[in-house]
Amino acid sequence: MKQKIKKTYMGKAVLITTSVLVISATYIWNSSHSDKPQNSPITPNKLANQQIDNRPVTEAITSTIDAQKDSTMLDNNSLSIDSLKKMLFPEGDPAWAWAKVDIDRLQQEMPDNLYWELAAPTTDEWLLEHRKEIKAHWEKEYGEILSNRASEKQIRDYYAHQHQVSTDYIVFATQLLNRHSKDLPERDVSFQQLARNLHLARLEELPKKLANALELRTKHEQRRTEWLADKEAFEEALRAEKEDAERLLKPS
């Protein structure tokens, strides 16, 4: 490939990183305020003889009351990780589950796996266009096979590619499920298991499909050879009849 495939699940990682930053900032804010000793209540008599930050007495009183209200609201709300998680994401959001999956490690362990090139979620425009080109190429090759125009090499290359795609997906799904079946939502686990089973069934069918395609090609070549032989005999008969007719038409 001309460029490195972009890593998956980037959007989910960004959301989770943002949540962590919000949690950290909130925790630090609360800690810095909870450690400070509370000032004694400010009474109107004290404020009558002074101004706070050069503000009028009434403005200082209002500001103090608002600050106390804000502090009370923050104290009454639980800003734990669980509560913020529920606030930022819907209940059971799969982003939290998929955040536990070390996709980078999986890609490093199997960098040549066709899953990354053909199936992994991505927004990379170059990769999406590349996938379209690959799909169009193999669809064209399959059309050649169905129309009996493909060579033996084309047939073998096509089914070898199909075999590699299924094998690589099975390897990826197996690694993913072995490590993270307890982390992922049940729906995603079931989907991966179903996809793996479909590819396993496909692998069992490929040898038979390859043999049938080669057999059909052989029969087609035999019929073509027979037709060419009959064609040559027919053309030879036409030439003989033409020569006889020309001799008969010649004046004696």
NUFISE-711943 format. One record per residue (C-alpha): chain; x, y, z; residue in three letters. Coordinates in steps of 0.1 Angstrom, whole numbers. Each point is the difference from the previous one (the first is absolute). Layout:
<atoms>
cadena, X, Y, Z, residuo
A, X, Y, Z, ala
...
</atoms>
This chain:
<atoms>
cadena, X, Y, Z, residuo
A, 0, 0, 0, met
A, 12, 35, -8, lys
A, -9, 14, 35, gln
A, -6, -13, 34, lys
A, -35, -10, 8, ile
A, -15, 24, 25, lys
A, -8, -15, 34, lys
A, -36, -9, 7, thr
A, -24, 12, 27, tyr
A, 16, 34, 1, met
A, -33, 18, 6, gly
A, -7, -21, 30, lys
A, 34, 6, 14, ala
A, -4, 37, -4, val
A, -33, -1, 19, leu
A, 15, -20, 29, ile
A, 30, 23, 2, thr
A, -23, 30, 2, thr
A, -19, -17, 28, ser
A, 32, -7, 20, val
A, 11, 37, -4, leu
A, -34, 12, 13, val
A, 2, -24, 30, ile
A, 35, 11, 8, ser
A, -7, 37, -2, ala
A, -31, -4, 22, thr
A, 19, -20, 26, tyr
A, 28, 25, 2, ile
A, -25, 29, 3, trp
A, -18, -17, 29, asn
A, 32, -9, 18, ser
A, 14, 35, -2, ser
A, -33, 14, 15, his
A, -6, -26, 26, ser
A, 34, 5, 16, asp
A, -4, 37, 5, lys
A, -13, 10, 35, pro
A, -34, 17, -2, gln
A, -1, 36, 8, asn
A, -22, 13, 28, ser
A, -34, 12, -12, pro
A, 0, 35, -13, ile
A, -26, 22, 16, thr
A, -15, 33, -12, pro
A, 18, 18, 29, asn
A, 34, -11, -11, lys
A, -8, 9, -36, leu
A, -13, 34, 10, ala
A, 35, 13, 7, asn
A, 19, -16, -29, gln
A, -2, -10, -36, gln
A, 13, -32, -15, ile
A, 22, 4, -31, asp
A, -14, 36, -2, asn
A, -35, -13, -7, arg
A, -31, 15, 16, pro
A, -13, -17, 31, val
A, -32, -14, -17, thr
A, 21, -15, -28, glu
A, 23, -17, 25, ala
A, -29, -15, 19, ile
A, -16, -13, -32, thr
A, 33, -15, -12, ser
A, 5, -17, 34, thr
A, -35, -15, 0, ile
A, 4, -13, -36, asp
A, 34, -16, 8, ala
A, -16, -17, 30, gln
A, -28, -13, -22, lys
A, 24, -14, -26, asp
A, 20, -17, 27, ser
A, -31, -16, 14, thr
A, -11, -12, -34, met
A, 34, -16, -6, leu
A, 0, -16, 34, asp
A, -34, -15, -6, asn
A, 9, -15, -34, asn
A, 21, -31, -1, ser
A, 28, 5, -25, leu
A, 14, -35, 1, ser
A, 12, -17, -31, ile
A, -31, -22, -2, asp
A, -24, 30, 2, ser
A, 19, 20, -27, leu
A, 2, -31, -22, lys
A, -38, -3, 2, lys
A, -4, 37, -7, met
A, 23, 0, -31, leu
A, -9, -34, -15, phe
A, -33, -19, -2, pro
A, -4, -31, 21, glu
A, 20, -29, -15, gly
A, 17, 21, -26, asp
A, 24, -24, -19, pro
A, 27, 27, -1, ala
A, 10, -8, 35, trp
A, 2, -37, -8, ala
A, 20, 5, -32, trp
A, 24, 24, 18, ala
A, 13, -31, 18, lys
A, 10, -17, -32, val
A, 37, 6, -9, asp
A, -4, 3, -37, ile
A, 36, 13, -4, asp
A, 13, -32, 15, arg
A, -21, -22, -23, leu
A, 11, 19, -30, gln
A, 37, -2, 10, gln
A, -4, -38, 5, glu
A, -16, -5, -34, met
A, 10, 30, -22, pro
A, -5, -20, -33, asp
A, -35, -12, 9, asn
A, -24, 10, -28, leu
A, -26, 10, 27, tyr
A, 18, 34, 3, trp
A, 0, 6, -37, glu
A, -34, -12, -9, leu
A, -23, 0, 31, ala
A, 12, 21, 29, ala
A, -22, 30, 7, pro
A, 16, 32, -14, thr
A, -7, 35, -13, thr
A, 32, 1, -20, asp
A, -11, 11, -35, glu
A, 30, -15, -17, trp
A, -6, -33, 16, leu
A, -37, 0, -8, leu
A, 8, 7, -37, glu
A, 27, -27, 1, his
A, -26, -25, 13, arg
A, -23, 9, -29, lys
A, 27, -7, -25, glu
A, 9, -33, 16, ile
A, -37, -10, 0, lys
A, -5, 10, -36, ala
A, 31, -20, -11, his
A, -11, -33, 16, trp
A, -36, 4, -12, glu
A, 14, 4, -35, lys
A, 21, -32, 4, glu
A, -30, -19, 13, tyr
A, -20, 11, -31, gly
A, 28, -14, -22, glu
A, -3, -33, 19, ile
A, -38, -2, -4, leu
A, 2, 8, -38, ser
A, 27, -27, -5, asn
A, 25, 26, -12, arg
A, 24, -2, 30, ala
A, 33, -19, -3, ser
A, 9, -26, 25, glu
A, 23, 25, 18, lys
A, -28, 25, 3, gln
A, -22, -26, 15, ile
A, 26, -12, 25, arg
A, 9, 36, 10, asp
A, -36, 9, 6, tyr
A, -7, -28, 23, tyr
A, 34, 4, 18, ala
A, -10, 36, 7, his
A, -34, -11, 14, gln
A, 18, -26, 22, his
A, 24, 26, 14, gln
A, -28, 25, 8, val
A, -20, -26, 20, ser
A, 31, -13, 17, thr
A, 11, 34, 11, asp
A, -34, 10, 13, tyr
A, -2, -33, 20, ile
A, 34, 8, 15, val
A, -10, 35, 10, phe
A, -34, -10, 14, ala
A, 16, -28, 20, thr
A, 26, 23, 16, gln
A, -26, 26, 8, leu
A, -24, -24, 16, leu
A, 27, -18, 20, asn
A, 12, 32, 16, arg
A, -31, 21, 2, his
A, -31, -21, -1, ser
A, -8, 10, 37, lys
A, 6, 37, -7, asp
A, -21, 4, -32, leu
A, -38, 3, 0, pro
A, -18, -33, -6, glu
A, -13, 13, -34, arg
A, 35, 7, -13, asp
A, 13, -34, 13, val
A, -29, -18, -18, ser
A, 7, 20, -32, phe
A, 37, -10, 0, gln
A, -9, -36, 7, gln
A, -24, -1, -28, leu
A, 24, 16, -25, ala
A, 27, -25, 10, arg
A, -23, -29, -5, asn
A, -11, 13, -34, leu
A, 37, 2, -11, his
A, 7, -35, 14, leu
A, -29, -13, -21, ala
A, 13, 19, -30, arg
A, 35, -16, 3, leu
A, -16, -34, 0, glu
A, -18, 8, -33, glu
A, 29, 16, -19, leu
A, 19, -32, -10, pro
A, -32, -13, -16, lys
A, -7, 33, -18, lys
A, 36, 1, -13, leu
A, -2, -36, -13, ala
A, -34, 7, -17, asn
A, 14, 32, -16, ala
A, 30, -19, -14, leu
A, -22, -28, -12, glu
A, -24, 23, -18, leu
A, 30, 17, -16, arg
A, 14, -33, -12, thr
A, -34, -10, -15, lys
A, -3, 34, -17, his
A, 34, -4, -15, glu
A, -9, -35, -13, gln
A, -32, 12, -16, arg
A, 18, 29, -16, arg
A, 26, -23, -14, thr
A, -27, -23, -14, glu
A, -18, 30, -15, trp
A, 32, 13, -16, leu
A, 7, -35, -15, ala
A, -36, -2, -14, asp
A, 4, 35, -13, lys
A, 31, -8, -19, glu
A, -16, -31, -15, ala
A, -31, 19, -10, phe
A, 21, 27, -16, glu
A, 21, -26, -18, glu
A, -32, -15, -14, ala
A, -12, 34, -12, leu
A, 33, 6, -18, arg
A, -3, -34, -18, ala
A, -36, 8, -11, glu
A, 11, 34, -13, lys
A, 29, -16, -20, glu
A, -24, -26, -15, asp
A, -24, 28, -10, ala
A, 27, 20, -16, glu
A, 11, -29, -21, arg
A, -35, -7, -12, leu
A, -4, 36, -10, leu
A, 31, 1, -21, lys
A, -5, -4, -37, pro
A, 12, -32, -14, ser
</atoms>
